[in-house]
Structures are given as C-alpha cells and as structure tokens.
Amino acid sequence: MRKLDRQMTQSGVSRPRPARGLSISLAMAILLGGSLPGLAGDASGLLFEAARPPFPAEPASRQVSQSGAGTAPAQPATAEVPQLDPVQTAALYYYAKQRQTGRVEAELARLRALHPGFVPPQDLYIAADRIVPDETSLWDLFAADDFTGIDAEIIRRKAADQTWEPTQDFATKLARKKLRVRMTELAQAGDWLAVADIAAGIDPETETDVDLVWTGIDALSASGNRLGLARMLRGLLDRQGKNRLSDEHLVVTLQKALRDFPASEIRVLAAGLWPQENGAFLPSALRLDLARKDVADFNASKDAAPVAVETVGLLALEARKSGKPEDLSLLGWHDLKLENPEAAEEWFTAAMEIAPDPENAKGMYLSLARQAKDKQAFEFASLHLDVLSDDPAFLLNVLSPRFGKPGQAIVSEDAVLAYSTAILETGAADHAEILGWYAYNSRQFEAAEAWFRQSYDWEASSDRLKGLALTMLRQGRKKDYAALKAEHGGLYPDIWPEIAAAPTPDRKDAASVAEPARGVKTSYVRHFEAKNYPACLREIDRLGASAQKPAVALIRGWCELGLKRFNDARSSFEVAMSGTGQQRSDAVYGAGLSLLGARLTDEAEALITAWPLSQARERELRVEIYMQRARSAFEQQQFESALAALDARAALVAESRDLMQMRAWAYYHLGRSDRAKAIFRQLNMVIRDTAALAAIEMINTREGN
C-alpha cells in the first residue's frame, strides 16, 4: 500500500444501496461491541448497520447487466469465432471512424477479453466509415454543453428517420454528462435535497464516476440523512475485486465519513480496508485527519476522554512541520482544556503569527489570563480589539474589569469605543451599567446618565436607577430628580437615603466616554445583513434564553433559511410566530418558504390557509406550491395532475417558457397533439426555439403529416 501524504478534498453523489457484508472477524467485533443505536440524531454505529443489506437481492438480470458490458453477450456463430452484434461493436467502429487509434486498440483488447476468438474485419476503418452514422454535430453540441440543442437535433433526426438512434457510446456519455452538470449546478446552489434526489439513482457499489458518489455523500451529509449517508459510504468502501477503489479514493471517502461519524468507527473501517497493516500504518493523510478529529471532539465535548498521547504527538509533529494554523489552534485549545496554559500560549503565539483570527486571539488571551499574566493579557487584547470585536460577548468580559477601576487602570480611547460598541451590539444591560459607573466616578455625568438610562431601559434594577438619580443630582437637576423619585420611589424605597448620603466622586484620570451611539445594530443583525449566516447564528447562540424572543427567533430563521437548513428554519419561524403584527407576518412567510424548501407543499398550503399573509406574499407562496406540484406530477408521468397544477399557477402569474414546454409535452403524452403543437408554435413566435420546432416536426412526422 503506497503512502499518501496529501489530504484529498473532492466531492460527488450516489443512491444509498446495501453494502456488501463485513468480514467475519470485523462482524464479530461489531456484535461483541453491543447493540448499535438507530436513532436519526445519533450517527454512531450507523456505518456498521449500513453493512446489513436492507433490501432484497436484485434480479439476476440486473446483476448481469451491471457486471458486464451492459447487454447480453451475443451468441457466437461458431465455437472459435464469436459473432458480435452491432450494439457490442458500436464503440469500436465509432473510434475507428474518428481515427482514434489508441482507443481502437483498447476497445479491441476489451472485446477480445470478453469474447475470446473475436476477430475484427480486416477493413475495419473502411467499414467504420460506412457503418457508423455521422454524429459530428451531436458531439460538437456535446462539447459545448448545449443539451437543448442536442435534444432538438435528436428529435430532428428521429423525425427524418424513425429507425435512427444515437450510438450507445454517445447516449451513455450524454446521460452521464447531463447528470454531472445538473448535480454540479445544484451543489453550487446549495440545493442539497435536489442533489440527493438525483443521487438516489446512482449505485455506489458499481458507479464508475466516483465524483458523482462523493457529491451524493456531500448532499446526504448536508441534509442530515445519516442513515442514507452510511449506506452510501459503505457502498463505496465495501467494493471488492476490480471494483475496489484506489487507495487515494478510499482515503477521500473516509475523510468525508469523518465529518459525520466517530473516529473510532473510521479506524475500524480502515483496518478492514488495509488488513495487512492491521490499522497500525494507515495512509498518513488519513492518520492526521483521525488525529484532528480526536482532538477536535475532545475540545468540543465537556466529558470527553483524554486523547491518546501518541495521537496528540502525531498532530503536534505535523503542526510544527507544516505550520497550519488550524492544527496549531486545535492543539492550543486542547492544552487549555487540560489546564496547561503555558503550552497553549506557545501554540497560539505561532497561530497568531500566521492567522490572527478571532478564535486564535481568544485562545491567546485566555492562555495569558490563566497564567495570571493580567497586564500582558490586557495589553494583548488592546492590540487586537478589531479581531476580538468579532465576539462582542467575549470582548465585554475581557474589558469590563478595567472599567471598574477608574484612575487605577489605564484604559485607551479605543478600548472605550470597543467596549461601548460591544455593549450596544449585545444589548448587555449589566455592562451598560458598568460603563455608567465608570463615567460617573470620573465625573462625566452626562455620559453616565445616558448609560444608566440605557441600562435601566434594557433591564430595570435598583442600582441602575440609583446611578441615574445620582447623575441628575450631580448636574444640579433637582426637578428631574424629584420627578424620577416620584415615579419610582415606591419600587425601590431603600435607595433614596443612600443617594442623599452619597459623596460627590473625586476627579480621576479616565478615558473620555461618549453617550450611547444611535443606530448601532446588534451583532447578529449586522451579520445577517452581511449574509454571514454562520456568524449570525453563532452570535444568537451566545444570547442564551434571549434567543427565544420572537424578534431574535425571526432573524435566526432567516439565517437558517439562508443556509438551506429548512427544518431548523421552520422551527425558528414557528417560535417567531408567537410575536405580533409585522413580525408575526414575516414569521409565517418564512415558515412557508422553509416548508417549500423542504418540498412539503401540502404543509405549506395548510400554513398559509390558517395564518394571514399579505396578498402578494400569499400569491408568491402559492405560485411556488403549484410549480412544485406540477414538476413532481410530470416526473411521475401524472400528466393530468401536472396540467391541473399548471392551470392553478397560470391563474396567478404568467407562465414561463420552461413551464410552457412542460405543458406542451403533457398535452402530447395525453394524446392532445393539436394543443401541444399550438404551444410549441407560440414558443417559437417570440424567439426562435429550435427545440419547439423539432418537437412540432416530430409530432407531424408521427401523425403522418
């Protein structure tokens, strides 16, 4: 087994299929390990459950077609010289016509291996010019990815000669290219549910284009279908003989599996794939990824067992050699969790030199703080305020101790600005109060009043009201003070004697504090508007119980919808629907979009029937409902249902060209050729439509016109 020193990152697609059985020793190891969980939310064990064939064995005819050339072998004319039919020799003659001598020789070798005794004609190239139809125009369109043009050309040729068919080589390659292009487009658009639907027709045990299977794996991973993902992975990994993947492809497949399944299971699978190594000397790229997974899981889990020393050592060796900031950061957080901040500081120092990002900056600050290097930690934070501002909640906790000691600790103007901005971004009432007392104790009474008022508005408390009252007294605003006391005196009766006896603060050196800026948006809203949806969700998660407020849940729903996490978005919008007015209407609209994203058209229709929406939004959702129903019915050859859905949609909005084509073909399949031709003619009236013209010609030819 050759060593693999690079990490592969490729992607592809496939239909979940039963994997071949495990070896006896591996199966026994699994059985002895106890029962395996089958819950959808628990990925552990599913890779092994997927090895149990969940479907009946396929008919022998299907198995023959998959294991051979795709057709039944021709009966030989004699025992010595097999006579092959035109389908079997189509590729040979095509390559000969194209004068691709290398491929001719390869095809001859393949045919002789399958049919011993086969002898090609002596005049192969002359015969090819006579036998093979001219498909130059089709191949030109193929090279340009002009699938509409190809369909039109095929329809035109069939109309001229009903016995004509494209060669098997062209038809096969066209189908594969259409599949790849469509899946790539959907994957780039992030429509993983659609990718998974297409991948359902691909067999991971026999598919020769592994990229397609990998795209299917990515789709199932992104859509959370762990059982289907496990089956597809096992379909690839359990291949035997000539169908076995190369070592490089096996490594990539296992690396993809690591995203969703425990490292311990990947090690068991790897040991079965390379039994001669007994799992001890796996490809280096895979060993490193397993080490990364172990350390990352340890860092993320509160109760995780310590990582093996040799595993940490392997990753440390790689980190020192390559200097990858991701590895340096993993090791830094690992040592912090082990309460070894001295070692963590070394890792984060190296990481910050390469990638001074928020996570590394936070790790560096904590490494210094946990060594009681408070001054050094604060100086580091002051130099990296722009980076740490990515996590306002963390920044507040870093800076707040300094604001409790005006005159004793130096705070820069930049730190004050960063602190006040973080307060406004998070709506942190306690930190607004801290800044209010900082301003008050440094005799900045106007700013202090503004921050105490802001803090009290966010969350009322006696100390915040006390600070507000004191600032009024220090500014000589006795009438305002009296009004405040009259309004709130009964709520907090104990604070007024304290206020009357409080001394005026001495003047102290302190940074200038401005009043709360207007128009500062919360951090999660700011990330949402920038379409940085992961950062938006991260900020909302930091809010704790406040994340359940309808206004916050609404933003969470939009972020999840932007990431096409339709089920999560639906749940968030349902929380937001407890709000009122426009907020509730927005939440109902978002829930409808989430249901349609998950292709739950019946549920979406029930939702907009039960909850009020604006006329424009209800029409928009119904248009999408009818379009999805039309496409689904057409694909299932339920043409009457497809037409009914198209009619319902057309009553709301104008019909697009692609849906007009769908309507025309639905009429054609229902035997209503006149209506089909009328639509095709209409399509060709505005813009010359070669596909529509070819369809009309085909219909006329078949009707004898």
N, C-alpha and C positions, 0 to 999 in steps of 0.2 A: 504493500500500500504506500503510494507516494505521499510525502508530507505536503501539506497545504499551508502556506504561510500568509495567505491573504484572506481577508474576510469578504465573502461574496454578498452582494445586495442586488438580487434580481427579483422579478415578480411575474406572476402568471395565474391560470384558472382551471377548474375541473368539477365534475359531478361526483358527489360522495358515493363511493362504492365499497362493498365489503372487502376488507383486506384479506390477504392470504393468511393462513394460520401461522401461529408462532412456532418456533422450535420447541421441542418437548421440554428442554431444560428451562427455557425462558417462560413458557406457560406455567410450569410448576412453580417457578419463583413467584409469579404473579398470584397464583392460587394460594400459596403459603403466606402471602402478604396480607391476606384478609379480604374482606368484601370491598368492592370499589364503588364509590359514590356515583350516582347517576343524575344528580340534580343539575339543572341547566346552569346554575350560577357557580358550580364547583367544577373546575377543569381537571382536577387531579383524578387520575385513573381512566379518563376518557380515551386516552391514546391506546390503552390496552383493551378497553371494552370494544373499541373500533376494530380490533383484530378478530372479533367473533362475527362471522358472516350474518348480517341481519336480514338478508334477502335470500330467496330460493336460488338455487343454481340456475344459470341461464341455459336456454336450449342449446343442444349440441350444434345446431346450425349456426347460431350466433358465435359460439366459441370457435368454430372452424373459420368463419369469416374474419375473426379478429386475429387469429394466429397465422393465417396465410396471407395471400395476396389480395384478399377481399372478394374472390369469386371462386366458384367450384372449379377444380382442375379439369382441363379438357381430357377427353378420352383419347389415348394415343391410337394412331392409325395402325401401328404395329408395335410389337414389344420393344423394338430397337429405336424407332424414330417417333417421338411424340409429335402429334399434330395439334398445335395450339390454335385457339380461336382468336378472332381479331381483337377482342377486348384485352386478351392477355398480352398481345404483341403491340398494342396501340402505342405504348410509351417508346418501345424500341424503334418503331417506324417514325414516330414524331422526332426523336433525337436524330435519327438518320436524315430526315428531311431538313432539319436545322443545321446539319453538318457538325453536330456536337460529338466529335469522335470519342472523346473521353467518356461521355455519358453513354454512348452506344456500347462501348466495351464493358462498362459497368453493368448495363442492363443485360447484355449478353451473358455475363458471368452470373447474374442473378437468375436468369431464366434457365441456364444450364444446371445451376444448383438445385432449382426446384423441379426441373424436368430433365433428368439425365438422358442424354441421347439427342437432345434438341439440336437441330442444325438449321441455321438461318439460310435464307436464299443467297445464292452467290451474287445476285444483282440487287443486294439489299438497298443501296442508295437510289437506284433507278426505281425499284419497287416502292420505295418510300415516297418518291415524288409523285407516283401515280396513285398510291393508296391513301396517304394522309391528306385530309382536307386542309385547305389554306386557312389557318386561324391567325394570320398575321394581325389583322385588325383587332381581333379579340385580345391578343397578347399586348398590343400597343395600349389598348384601353386598360388592361390589367396592370401594366406598368405605371399608369397614371392614376390608379385607384378610382377610375371612373366606373363605378358599379352600375350607375343608371345607364350609362352608355352601353355597357356590356349586356345588361338585360334587354335593352332596345335592340341591339344587334342580334342577340339570340332569338328574340321574337320575330325579327325581320327574316332571319334565315329559316326558321321553322315555318313561317307563312309561305315562303317560296318553295320549300321542300319539306313536307311533313315527316319524312323519314330521317331528316338530318338531326344529328345530336352532336354536341361538342365532345371532343375526346375525353376519355376518362381522366387523363392527366390534367387537362385544363379544368374540368369540372371539380376535381378534387382540390386542386390548388386554389381555385376561386372560392370554394366554400371555406377553406382554411383561412384565406386572406380576409374574407368578409368577417369571419369570426374574430380574428385577431384585431382588425381595425375597429370593429364595434366595441369589443371589450376594452381596448385601449382608450377609446373616446369616453366610455362610461367611467372607467377607472380615473381618468384625468379629471372628470367632472365630479368625482366623489360619489357617484351613484352606485354604491356597493350592492344594494339589493338587486338592481338590474344586472350587475355583473354576476352575482350569484345565481340568478335565474338562468342566464345563458350558460354558465358553467355547469348547470345540472345535466347538460347533455354531453359532458366530457368524461371519459373513463380514465381515472388517474392510474389505473393499473396497466393501460395499454397506450395511452396518449403519447405520441412521439414528440410533440412540441411541449417540452416541459415548462416553457414560459407561460403557456396558457394555464397549466395546472397551478403554477405559482400565483398567477393573477387570481385564480379561484380561491386559493388559500388566503390571499390578502383580503378578498371580499368577505369570506366567511369570518375571518378574524375581526374585520372592521364592523360587521353586522352582528357580532356576538353569538354566532351559531357555533358553539363549541363542539357539539356532537358531530355536526356535518364537517367541521374542520378536522376533527380527529380522524374521521373516516377517510377524508381526502388525503391527509398526511400519511396514514397507514397504506393507502392505495399506492402511493409513490414509494414509500420506504420498504414495503414488503415485496417489491418486484424481484423476480428470480431469473437466473439464466441470462439470455440475451436482452431481456427487458430491464435488467437491473440498471439503475442509474450509475453514472460515473461517480467517483469519489467526490469530485467538485460539486456535482449536483446533489449528492446526498448531504454534504455539509451545508449547502444553502438551504435545503429543505429542513434540516434540523435546526438551523439558525432561526428560520421562520417559526418553527414549533416552539422555540424558547420564549417567544413573545407571550404565549398563552398557557404554557404548560410548565410544571415544575422541572427544575434542572435535574432532580433525581430520576425522573422518568426518561428524560432525554439521554442520560448516561446509560440507563438500561437498554434503550433502543440502540444506542451507538455500539454498545458491547455486542449486541446481536448482529449488527451490520458488519462489524470487523472482529469476528470471534477469535481470529488468530492473534489479535492484540489483547484480547480479554479486557478491553476497556482501559488498559493501562497507558497505551500510547496512541491516543486518538489524534486526528489531524490538529495541528497547532491552532488554526483559526477557531475550530470548534472548542478546544480546551479553554482558550481565552474567553470565548463567549460564555461558556459554562461558569467560569470563574466570575465574570462580570455579573451574571445572573445571580449567583450565590451571594455576592457582596451586596448587590442592589436589594435583593429580598431581605437580607439581614438589616440593612439600613432602614428599610421601609416598615418592617414589622416590629411591633413592640416586644413580642415574646419569642422572636426567632432564636434558634440555637446559634452559637458562635460558628463562624466559618472556619473550616479546616485550615491549619497553619500553612500547609503546602499550597492550598488554593490561593490564599492571600499572598503568599510569596511569589506564585506564578504571575499574578496580576501586578504586583509591585515591580517585579523584574521587567515586565513589558512596559509599565508606565515610565520607569526610569530610562528605558531604551528609546521608546517612541515619543515620550512627552505628550501623549494625547491628553488634553485637558479633562475629557470625560473620565478617563481612568484615574487621573490624579485626584479629581473631585470625589469619585467613589471611595477611594482609599482614605481621603481626609474625613469624610462623614463616618466611615467605618471606625476610624480611630477616635473620633469624637464620641461615638456611641459607646466605645469601650473605655471612655473616660481617660483617654491618653491624648490630651490637648497638645502636648509638646510635639508628638509625631504628626498630629493633624496640622499643626502650624506649618510644618515643613512641606506637606503635600499641598496645602492651599497657597503657600507662597509661590511654589512652582506653577500651580494652576493659574494664579492671578497674573503671572508674567506672560502667559500665553493667551488666556481668555478671562479678562476681568469682568465676568458677568455677575448678575445678582446672587446666584447660588454660591459661587466661589467667594464672593465678598462677604456674604453672611457667614460662611464657614470660617473664613479668616478671622472675622470679628469675634465669633464665639470661641475660637481657639485661643485668642489672646485674653478674652474676658475670663475664661475658665482657668487661666493661669494667674488670675488676679492682676493682670497687667492692664489695669483700668485706664491709665493715662494713654498708654500705647494703643489700646483698643479704640478709645475715643478719637485719638488723632487719626487712626486708620479710617474710622467711619467718616470723619470730617473731610478727608481727602477723597472719599468715594460716595459722597451724598447723591450724586447723579445716578450711580448704579444701584445703591440701596433704596432709592426712591421707587424702584420697581415694586417693592414690597412695603407699602406705607405702614402697615401694622408693625412690621419688624423695626422699621426706622423709628417709629414712635417710642418703642421700648428702649432703643439704643440711646436716643437723645433725651428722653424725659428726666433721667436722674440729674443731669446738668442744670435743668431749668428749676430744680428745687433749691438751688444754692446760688442765688444772685450775689455777686460780689466775691464769691469764693471760688467759682469755677469760670473759666473763660469760655464764652460761647460766641461764635462768629456770627456775623450778619447772615451768611449763607446758611448756617445751621438753623437760625431762627426762621428764615424763609422756608427751608425744607421742612421744619417741624410744623409750622403753621399750615403749609400746603397739605402735608400728610394728614393733619387733623381734619381739614375740610374734605379731603378725599374719602376719609373713612367715617366721617360723622362721629368721631370719638369724643363724647361729652367729657370724660374724665381728663383727657389730655387738653381739651379746651380750657378746663378749669385750672390745670397746672400752668398753662401759659398765662391765664388771667392773674394768678397769684405772682408769677414771675414779673409781670408788668406792674402789678400793684406794689410789690416790695421794692421795685426800683423806681417808684413814684411816676410811672407812666399811666396815670389814672384813666385817661380817655380810652387808651387801648385796653386797659384792664377791664373797664366797664363793658366794652364791646365783646370781649371774650367771655366774661362771666354771663352776659346776656345770651350769647350764642350757646354756651354750655347749658344754661338753665332751660332754654327753648328746646334743646335736644332731649334733655332728661333732668327733671326738676330734683333739687336736693337742697337741704338747709345750708350747706357750706357755699353753694353757688349763689344762693340768694343773699347770704351774708356778705360775700365778696362784692356783689352788685350794690348792696346798700352802702358798704364802706366806701366804694369809689364815688358814690354820689355825695357822701359827707365830705370826703377829702377835696371835692371840687366845689364845696360850698353850696350845693344844690339842695337846700333844706326842704323846699316844696316837693321836689321829686322824691326825696327820701320819705317824707310824710305820706305821700300818695302810695309809695311802694309798701310801707308798713301797714297802711290802712287796708290795702288789697290782700296782703299775705300774712298779716300779723297773727291771724288765728291758726294758720297752718304750721308755723314754726315759732311758737311763743318764746322758746328758750334762747333764741339767738339775739334778741334785741338788747338785753342787758350786756351781753358780750360786745356787741357793736358799740354801745355807748362808752364802754370802758377801754376799748382798743386804742393803743397809742398810734400816732402817725409814724409810718416807717421812715427810717433814716435814708438819706440819699446814698445809693450804692452804684458802683460802676456796673453797667449791664448793657447788653446789646439792645439796639432800638427794636421795639415791637410795633408792627403795624396792625391796624384793625383788620378783622377778617375780610379777605378779598371777596368781591362779588363774582358770581359766575364760575366758581371753581366746581368742576364736576367730580362726582365720586369716581374712584379709580376704576371700578368695574364698568361704569357707564363710558368712561373715556376709552377703555379697551374695546368695549362693544362698538362704539362709533368708529374706531380704527379697524374694526373687523378682526381684532386679535382675540378670537373667541376662547382659546385655551387660557389666556391670561385673564380674561373676563371671569371665567368660571373659577379660576384659582382665587381671585380676589373675593368672589362671592362666598366661596367655601370658608374663607377666613372670618366671615361675619358671624358664624355660629348660628344661634337661634334667629337672628335678624334676617337670615336668608329666607325665612319662611314668610316674610311680609309680602303681600301681593305685588307691590311695586318691584321688589327685588326678584321675586319668582318670575315676573314677566320678563325681565332682562335675561335671567338665566335661561328661560325658554327660548328666547331669540338666539342666544349664543349656541345652545344645543341644536337648534334647528339649523343654524349656520354650519355646524359640524356634521349635519345629517344624522344626528343621534335622535331619531324620531320618537322612540318610546320614552326616552328621558325628557325630551321637549314636551311631549304630551302631558306627562306628569307635572312638569313645572307650570305649564299653562293652566292645568286644572286647579293648582293651588292659587294662581293669579286670578282665576275666575271668581274667587271669593271677594275680590275688590268691587268697586262701584264705577259707574259712568264709563268714560272712555277707556279706562284701564281694563274693565271687565270686557268691553267690546273687543279691545286688542287681544286679550287673552283667548276669547272664543275664536277669533280669526286665526291666531297662532295655533290653537289646538286643531282647527280644521286643516291647516297646512301640514301639521305633523301627521295627522291621520292619512292624508293623501300621500305624503311622502312614504308612508309605510304601506301604501296601496290598500287601505281599509276604507273603501268607498262607501260601503253601507253605514259604517260608524260615522263617517264624515257627514253623510246626508242626515242621519239622525241628529247629529250635533247641531247643524245649522237650522234644523227644523225646530229644535227645542229651545235654542238660545237666539235672542235677537241680534241681527247684524245690519249694517248699512246695506242699502240696495246694491251698491257697487261691489262690496265685498262678498255678499251672498252670491251675486251673479258670477264673480270670479271663481269661487269655490265650486259652484255647480258646473261651470264650464269644464273645469278640470275633472270633476266626477264623471261627467258624461264622456269625456275623451278617454279616460282610463277604462271605462266600461266598454267603449267601442273597440279599443285596441285589444282588450282581453277577449271579447267575443269574437273578433275577427281572427285572432290567432288560434282560437279553438274551433274555427270554421262554423260558428253560430252566426251566420250572416244576417238573418232576420233581426237578431238581438243587436248586432252591430249597427244596422241601419236605424233601429229604434233609438239607440243612444246618440247616433249622429244627428238624427232629426231633433232630439231634445236639445242638443248643443247648438244646432243651427238656429233654433228659435231664440237663442240668447245672443250669439255673436256670429259674425261672418265666418264661413268655413275656409280654412287654409288649404293650400294646394295639395299637401300630403293627405289630408283627410278627404278631399275630393277624390283623389286617386283611390283611397280605401273604399269610398262609397261606390265608385265605378266598378271596382273588382268585386265588391259584394253583390252588386246587381248582376254582374257577369256570372258569378258562381251560382246565383239563384235562377239563371236562365233568362234574365231580362236584358238581353243583349242590346236592344234599342236604347234603353235608358243608360246602359254602360257607355255605348258609343257617343251618346249625346254629351255626357260629362267629359269624355276624353276630347271631343271636339271643342268643348268650351275651354278646357285647359289649354288647348293649342291656339286659341284665338288671340289671347293677350301676349303670350310668349311662346315661341316655337318650342314645342315639347316633343322631343324625339321618342320618349317612352310612350307618350299618349298616341302618337302617330303609329308606332309599331303595334300598340295594342289594338287600335282600330283595324290595321291591316290584318292582324292575326284573327280577329273576330270575323271580319269579312271573308277571309280565306276558309275558315272552318264552317261558315254558313254557306259557302259556295257562291259568294257574291263577287 
